[in-house]
Amino acid sequence: MTTLFTTDHEWLRIEGDVATIGVTDYAQSQLGDVVFVELPKVGRALKKAEAAAVVESVKAASDVYAPISGEVLEVNAALAAEPALVNSDAGGKAWFFKLKIADRSELDGLMDEAAYASHTA
């Protein structure tokens, strides 16, 4: 399992040909208290950089972008029911959706944990 990061503060956990996607702890700290999450529909084909989900906090609404292209295999129903999970466990239980990876070469432009730490420093 490999974890990669985007400059837009999303993380991807890669297992085989599936990427689990969520927002980073840094992103949730910038958002503040999350009150609503809108997830993509299962079966939706997403293109890299396309808006895939929406997170609303007491401060603002933000799009969550597809870091890579692929088909939505699963969404986190627990997150829709309890949006505050984003604040309490951004890198774990608060994953947003799982994608079947369409083009593995799109992973090449993403950051590892060390590069992401430098990006947010």
PyMOL commands that set and color helices and strands:
alter all, ss='L'
color gray80, all
select helices_A, chain A and resi 25-31+77-81+85-88+104-109+113-120
alter helices_A, ss='H'
color red, helices_A
select strands_A, chain A and resi 2-5+10-15+18-23+34-38+45-46+51-57+61-65+70-75+97-101
alter strands_A, ss='S'
color yellow, strands_A
deselect
rebuild
show_as cartoon
